[in-house]
Amino acid sequence: MALSEESKALLQAQVKLWNQTFSFMKSVALAVALDLRIADAIHHNGGAATLPQILARIGISPCKLAGLRRLMRVLTVAGTFTTIQQPETSSGGHDELVYKLSTVSRLLTTSDDDGETSASCLSPMLSHVLNPFHDSELSMGLAAWFRHDEPGKCQYTLMHGTTLWEMCGSSDAVNASINNAMAGDSRFLMRIVLEEYGETIFRGVDSLVDVAGGVGGSTATIAAAFPSLKCTVLDLPHVVAKALSVSNVQFVAGDMFESIPPTNAIFLKVSS
């Protein structure tokens, strides 16, 4: 089923806003690349390197491989580096991306092919301009996180000493900000989903539990469109405690990893 022109226009407008909102991440990624000297690592590896080779060159723990992959994806999309696909090996290994220096990233290398200081290196100037990103809230101390060998600990936890969700439980301001953001995003998207596919998705559904449904942004929209549908929102106690009363929606305090109330269907929305 094709989307209506109005829905297409709204979703395209949302994409543009997300692009504007997260454009600072290109600057953060470049600042981290400069800090870790990724361009030099690739240069000293012959101008092309896989992720494990980059990790080894910059002296970062292999446990940061997934993080480096995401960082390099941003830098590649931004045009800082280019990629080629390494052919499958005879031993049966999978294809692997090889990252290469582009004309842009060659300006980040600190030495030329003869080992002399590069006359075209812009790294010192860029590092100076990007310094505000180094350990700020915007970057969540990303460069420090890469150098932290303990696996599993996210940037937010490393900077604040607690997870974002634990912070929500102790800070009303953070809790309200997260809940309002999620609810607004949900109301926007669910209106389009219901208009375009509502009858197809919810036909024959008698009861629904919105798992980690926050303050009910998605569920309230669903309940308004389908009054006969029994809707429940399941989320942590400090989240549902801030939820406003919604007609035909029940709020249940709990942990989805422990138990989910009996229901005909489980609804789980991933934030866009």
C-alpha positions as CSV (number, residue, x, y, z in Angstrom):
1,M,0.0,0.0,0.0
2,A,1.5,3.3,-1.1
3,L,1.7,6.3,1.3
4,S,-0.5,9.3,0.6
5,E,1.2,12.4,-0.7
6,E,0.5,14.2,2.6
7,S,2.1,11.5,4.7
8,K,5.1,11.4,2.4
9,A,5.6,15.2,2.8
10,L,5.3,15.0,6.6
11,L,7.8,12.1,6.8
12,Q,10.2,14.0,4.5
13,A,9.9,17.1,6.7
14,Q,10.7,15.0,9.7
15,V,13.8,13.6,8.0
16,K,15.0,17.2,7.3
17,L,14.5,18.1,10.9
18,W,16.4,15.1,12.1
19,N,19.2,15.9,9.7
20,Q,19.4,19.5,11.0
21,T,19.2,18.3,14.6
22,F,21.9,15.7,14.4
23,S,24.2,17.5,12.0
24,F,26.5,18.3,15.0
25,M,27.4,14.6,15.1
26,K,29.5,15.1,12.0
27,S,31.6,17.6,14.0
28,V,31.8,15.2,17.0
29,A,32.9,12.3,14.8
30,L,35.6,14.4,13.2
31,A,36.8,15.6,16.6
32,V,37.1,12.0,17.8
33,A,38.8,10.9,14.6
34,L,41.4,13.7,15.1
35,D,41.8,12.7,18.8
36,L,42.4,9.1,17.9
37,R,44.5,9.9,14.8
38,I,42.5,7.6,12.6
39,A,43.7,9.2,9.4
40,D,47.3,8.6,10.5
41,A,46.5,5.0,11.4
42,I,45.1,4.3,7.9
43,H,48.0,6.2,6.3
44,H,50.6,4.2,8.1
45,N,48.7,1.0,7.1
46,G,49.4,1.7,3.4
47,G,46.4,4.1,2.9
48,A,43.8,1.4,3.5
49,A,42.7,-0.5,6.6
50,T,39.9,-2.7,8.0
51,L,38.3,-1.9,11.4
52,P,40.5,-4.4,13.3
53,Q,43.6,-2.9,11.7
54,I,42.6,0.6,12.6
55,L,41.9,-0.5,16.2
56,A,45.4,-2.1,16.4
57,R,47.1,1.0,15.0
58,I,45.4,3.4,17.4
59,G,45.8,1.1,20.4
60,I,42.1,0.8,21.2
61,S,40.6,-2.4,22.7
62,P,38.9,-4.8,20.3
63,C,35.7,-4.5,22.5
64,K,35.2,-1.0,20.9
65,L,34.9,-2.6,17.4
66,A,31.1,-1.9,17.1
67,G,31.6,1.7,18.3
68,L,34.4,2.3,15.8
69,R,32.2,0.9,13.0
70,R,29.4,3.4,13.8
71,L,32.0,6.2,14.0
72,M,33.5,5.3,10.6
73,R,30.0,5.1,9.1
74,V,29.4,8.7,10.0
75,L,32.8,9.8,8.7
76,T,32.3,7.9,5.5
77,V,28.8,9.3,4.9
78,A,30.3,12.8,5.6
79,G,33.0,12.1,2.9
80,T,36.0,12.1,5.2
81,F,36.9,8.5,4.3
82,T,35.9,6.2,1.5
83,T,35.3,2.5,1.5
84,I,35.9,-0.6,-0.7
85,Q,34.7,-4.1,-0.2
86,Q,37.4,-6.6,0.5
87,P,36.8,-9.8,-1.4
88,E,35.8,-12.9,0.5
89,T,38.9,-14.8,1.7
90,S,39.7,-18.4,0.6
91,S,39.3,-19.5,4.2
92,G,35.6,-18.6,4.1
93,G,35.7,-15.3,5.8
94,H,33.0,-12.7,5.1
95,D,33.4,-9.6,3.0
96,E,34.9,-6.8,5.0
97,L,34.9,-3.1,4.5
98,V,38.2,-1.5,3.9
99,Y,38.5,2.2,4.8
100,K,40.7,4.4,2.6
101,L,42.0,7.9,2.7
102,S,40.1,10.4,0.6
103,T,41.4,13.8,-0.5
104,V,39.6,15.2,2.6
105,S,41.2,12.8,5.1
106,R,44.7,13.2,3.5
107,L,44.5,16.8,5.0
108,L,44.3,15.2,8.4
109,T,47.5,13.1,8.2
110,T,50.4,14.5,10.2
111,S,53.2,13.1,8.0
112,D,53.8,12.5,4.3
113,D,54.9,9.3,2.6
114,D,58.5,10.0,3.5
115,G,57.7,10.4,7.2
116,E,58.2,14.1,7.1
117,T,55.7,16.5,8.7
118,S,53.0,17.1,6.2
119,A,52.8,20.7,4.9
120,S,49.1,20.2,4.0
121,C,48.0,18.9,7.5
122,L,45.0,20.8,8.8
123,S,44.6,18.7,12.0
124,P,46.0,21.4,14.4
125,M,43.6,24.0,13.2
126,L,40.6,21.6,13.1
127,S,41.4,20.3,16.6
128,H,41.5,23.9,17.9
129,V,38.1,24.7,16.3
130,L,36.5,21.4,17.4
131,N,37.9,21.5,21.0
132,P,34.5,22.4,22.5
133,F,33.3,19.0,21.4
134,H,36.1,17.1,23.1
135,D,34.6,16.3,26.5
136,S,31.3,18.1,26.3
137,E,27.8,16.9,26.8
138,L,27.4,16.9,23.0
139,S,30.1,14.2,22.6
140,M,29.5,12.4,25.9
141,G,33.3,12.2,26.2
142,L,33.3,9.8,23.2
143,A,37.1,9.9,22.7
144,A,37.6,9.0,26.4
145,W,35.0,6.2,26.0
146,F,37.0,4.7,23.1
147,R,40.1,4.6,25.3
148,H,38.1,3.0,28.2
149,D,38.7,-0.8,28.1
150,E,35.7,-1.8,30.1
151,P,33.1,-3.4,27.7
152,G,29.4,-2.7,28.1
153,K,29.7,0.7,29.7
154,C,28.1,3.4,27.4
155,Q,29.4,7.0,27.0
156,Y,26.6,8.4,29.2
157,T,27.4,6.1,32.1
158,L,31.1,6.8,31.8
159,M,30.5,10.6,31.9
160,H,27.7,10.6,34.6
161,G,28.4,7.5,36.6
162,T,24.9,6.2,36.0
163,T,22.8,5.1,33.0
164,L,20.3,7.5,31.4
165,W,17.4,5.4,32.7
166,E,18.7,5.4,36.2
167,M,19.1,9.2,35.9
168,C,15.5,9.4,34.9
169,G,14.5,7.7,38.1
170,S,16.4,10.3,40.2
171,S,15.9,13.5,38.2
172,D,12.4,14.8,37.6
173,A,13.8,17.2,34.9
174,V,15.5,14.5,32.9
175,N,12.5,12.2,33.3
176,A,10.1,14.8,32.1
177,S,12.3,15.7,29.1
178,I,12.6,12.1,28.0
179,N,8.9,11.4,28.4
180,N,7.8,14.5,26.6
181,A,10.2,13.8,23.8
182,M,9.0,10.2,23.3
183,A,5.4,11.1,23.6
184,G,5.6,13.9,21.0
185,D,7.5,11.6,18.6
186,S,4.9,8.9,19.1
187,R,1.9,11.1,18.5
188,F,3.4,12.4,15.2
189,L,4.3,8.9,13.8
190,M,1.2,7.0,15.1
191,R,-1.2,9.4,13.4
192,I,0.4,8.7,10.1
193,V,0.6,4.9,10.8
194,L,-3.1,4.8,11.8
195,E,-4.3,6.8,8.8
196,E,-2.3,4.7,6.4
197,Y,-2.3,1.2,7.9
198,G,-4.5,1.3,11.0
199,E,-7.2,-1.1,9.8
200,T,-4.7,-3.6,8.5
201,I,-2.5,-3.6,11.7
202,F,-5.2,-3.6,14.4
203,R,-8.0,-5.5,12.7
204,G,-9.0,-8.4,15.0
205,V,-6.9,-7.2,18.0
206,D,-8.9,-7.1,21.2
207,S,-6.3,-6.1,23.7
208,L,-2.8,-4.5,23.4
209,V,0.1,-3.8,25.8
210,D,2.4,-1.0,24.8
211,V,5.7,-2.2,26.2
212,A,7.9,0.6,27.5
213,G,5.1,2.9,26.3
214,G,6.2,5.9,28.4
215,V,3.4,8.3,29.2
216,G,1.2,6.8,26.5
217,G,1.8,9.0,23.5
218,S,1.3,6.0,21.0
219,T,-1.3,4.3,23.1
220,A,-3.5,7.3,23.5
221,T,-3.6,7.8,19.7
222,I,-4.4,4.1,19.1
223,A,-7.1,4.1,21.8
224,A,-8.8,7.2,20.3
225,A,-8.9,5.5,16.9
226,F,-10.1,2.1,18.2
227,P,-12.3,2.8,21.2
228,S,-13.2,-0.9,21.6
229,L,-9.5,-1.9,21.9
230,K,-8.4,-2.5,25.5
231,C,-5.0,-0.7,25.8
232,T,-2.4,-0.9,28.5
233,V,0.9,0.9,28.9
234,L,3.7,-0.9,30.7
235,D,6.7,1.1,31.9
236,L,8.8,1.7,35.0
237,P,7.2,3.2,38.1
238,H,8.8,6.6,37.8
239,V,7.6,6.9,34.2
240,V,3.9,5.9,34.6
241,A,3.7,8.0,37.7
242,K,3.9,11.1,35.5
243,A,1.4,9.9,33.0
244,L,-1.9,11.8,32.6
245,S,-5.2,9.9,32.7
246,V,-6.2,8.8,29.2
247,S,-9.6,7.4,28.3
248,N,-9.5,3.6,27.6
249,V,-5.8,3.3,28.6
250,Q,-4.6,1.6,31.7
251,F,-1.1,2.3,33.0
252,V,0.8,-0.5,34.7
253,A,4.1,0.0,36.6
254,G,6.6,-2.8,35.9
255,D,9.7,-4.1,34.1
256,M,9.2,-5.6,30.7
257,F,12.2,-7.8,31.3
258,E,10.4,-9.4,34.3
259,S,6.8,-9.8,33.1
260,I,4.2,-8.4,30.7
261,P,0.5,-8.4,31.4
262,P,-1.6,-10.9,29.5
263,T,-2.7,-9.5,26.2
264,N,-3.8,-10.3,22.6
265,A,-0.9,-8.2,21.1
266,I,2.3,-6.6,22.3
267,F,3.2,-3.3,20.8
268,L,6.8,-2.1,20.9
269,K,7.8,1.2,19.2
270,V,11.4,2.0,18.7
271,S,12.1,5.7,18.8
272,S,12.9,7.2,15.4
